[in-house]
């Protein structure tokens, strides 16, 4: 599922990859303040991506469970547990 905008995971992953590539150049570390800012941004991107993927996985699981419920193969209690 593509959410777009703020939730554009592909763009987030690309941005993370670009920032990580920046850290591989020797010039990057010449400016400690800039390097620190970029490293904080990388950490923030990683946290956001991790949270997004966990949420997406939970939604996918719930979607499958709802399909089972609609087919009569899951109970309301099982839905409530998710």
Secondary structure, 3 states (H helix, E strand, C coil): CCCCHHHCHHHHHHHHHHHHHHCCCHHHHHCHHHHHHHHHHHHHHHHHHHHHHHHHHHHHHHHHHHHHHHCCCCCHHHHHHC
